[in-house]
Amino acid sequence: MTSPSKPTIFQILGYINNGSTYFDELPDVELKDLHPYVLTRWLAGSNDPSMVLYVNEVCNGPNNALSKHKRLLLRLLQTTRGASTRPQWIAPPKRGSKGGSLTLQVIQESLGCSKREAALHANTIDKETIVAEAERLGWQKEDMKKLNLELK
C-alpha cells in the first residue's frame, strides 16, 4: 500500500482559503509539520489588500502567544479568506537590507505605521517608490541625498 503524499504549500493555502475541514481531520503527527508562521508569511503575499490587512491585524500577533495551539491558529488563518489569487512568499526582513532608519521613516510617515510594521514592508517596496514617497512628503534635498545613499 502506498501512503498518500503530503500536500504542497499551495494545496494547504487552498484549504485555508476555502474553509476546508482538512486541519480538523489531520492527525497530530502530520500537524507538527505545519508551521502557522510560514503560512502567515505566504498569506500576507496576497494581491487582495483586505486579506493582507486582516492577516497582519489578526494573525501576526497571536502567532507567538498561541504557538502551542496549532489547530486554533490554523482556524484563525482560515478566517482570512480572500480572493482566490495565488499568494506569494514574503521573506522576513534580513539584517542590513532596506531597513535603514531613513527608509523606515519614509515608510512610517507614508503608511502611518509603527517601525516594526515599516520594517516588514521595507522588503516589498522598491527603491523608486520610497524615493517618490519621500518627495511627496516634502523631504528636503539634503535628506533626499542621505536617503539615496542609504538605498544604494
C-alpha positions in Angstrom: 0.0 0.0 0.0 1.3 3.5 -0.8 0.7 6.3 1.6 -0.8 9.5 0.3 1.7 12.2 -0.5 1.9 15.3 1.7 0.1 18.3 0.3 2.0 21.1 -1.3 2.1 24.5 0.2 -0.4 25.7 -2.4 -2.8 22.9 -1.6 -2.6 23.9 2.1 -3.2 27.5 1.2 -6.2 26.4 -0.8 -7.5 24.5 2.3 -7.2 27.8 4.2 -8.9 29.8 1.5 -11.9 27.5 1.0 -12.5 26.9 4.7 -11.9 23.1 4.4 -12.1 20.8 7.4 -8.7 19.3 6.4 -7.0 20.6 9.5 -9.6 19.1 11.8 -9.1 15.7 10.4 -5.3 15.9 10.3 -3.5 13.6 12.8 -1.3 15.2 15.4 1.8 13.7 13.8 1.2 15.5 10.5 0.0 18.6 12.2 3.6 19.0 13.6 4.8 19.6 10.0 2.6 22.6 9.6 4.0 26.0 10.7 1.5 28.8 11.0 4.2 31.4 10.9 5.2 30.2 7.4 1.6 30.1 6.3 1.1 33.6 7.6 4.0 34.9 5.5 2.5 33.2 2.4 -1.0 34.7 3.1 0.5 38.2 3.6 1.7 38.0 0.0 -1.8 38.0 -1.4 -2.9 40.5 -4.0 -6.1 41.1 -2.0 -5.4 44.2 0.2 -8.2 43.4 2.6 -6.8 39.9 3.2 -3.3 41.3 3.8 -4.7 43.8 6.3 -6.7 41.1 8.0 -3.7 38.7 8.1 -1.5 41.4 9.6 -4.0 42.6 12.1 -5.5 39.4 13.3 -2.9 36.6 12.7 0.5 38.1 13.2 0.0 39.0 16.9 -1.3 35.7 18.2 1.3 33.6 16.4 3.7 33.6 19.4 1.0 33.5 22.1 -0.8 30.6 20.5 2.2 28.7 19.2 1.3 25.6 21.2 -2.3 25.5 19.8 -1.7 24.9 16.1 -5.3 23.9 15.3 -6.6 27.1 16.7 -4.0 29.2 14.8 -5.0 27.3 11.6 -8.6 28.1 12.2 -7.7 31.7 12.7 -5.9 31.7 9.4 -9.0 30.3 7.8 -10.9 33.4 8.8 -8.6 35.5 6.5 -10.2 34.0 3.3 -9.8 36.4 0.5 -9.6 36.4 -3.2 -8.6 33.1 -4.7 -5.4 34.5 -6.2 -2.2 32.6 -5.6 -0.2 34.3 -2.8 3.5 34.9 -3.0 6.1 34.3 -0.3 7.2 37.4 1.6 10.6 36.7 3.1 11.2 38.1 6.6 13.4 41.2 6.6 17.1 40.5 6.5 19.5 42.3 8.7 21.0 45.2 6.9 18.6 45.2 3.9 16.5 48.2 3.1 15.9 48.7 6.8 17.9 51.9 7.2 16.5 54.5 9.5 15.6 57.0 6.7 13.9 54.3 4.6 11.8 53.2 7.6 11.0 56.8 8.4 9.6 57.3 4.9 7.5 54.1 5.1 6.3 55.0 8.6 5.2 58.5 7.5 3.5 57.5 4.3 1.7 54.4 5.8 1.2 55.7 9.3 2.5 52.6 10.8 5.0 51.5 13.5 8.7 51.0 13.0 8.2 47.2 13.2 5.5 47.3 10.6 7.6 49.5 8.4 10.4 47.0 8.6 8.1 44.3 7.3 7.0 46.5 4.4 10.6 47.6 3.5 11.4 44.4 1.5 8.2 44.7 -0.5 8.6 48.3 -1.6 11.1 49.2 -4.4 13.6 52.0 -4.1 11.9 54.2 -6.6 8.6 54.1 -4.7 10.4 55.0 -1.4 12.2 58.0 -3.1 8.9 59.1 -4.7 7.1 58.9 -1.3 9.8 61.0 0.3 9.4 63.6 -2.4 5.6 63.6 -1.9 6.1 64.0 1.8 8.2 67.1 1.1 11.6 65.9 2.2 14.4 68.4 1.8 17.3 68.0 -0.8 19.8 67.2 1.9 17.6 64.4 3.4 16.9 63.1 -0.1 20.6 62.7 -0.7 21.1 60.8 2.5 18.1 58.6 1.6 19.5 57.8 -1.8 22.9 56.9 -0.3 21.1 54.6 2.2 19.3 52.9 -0.6 22.4 52.2 -2.7 
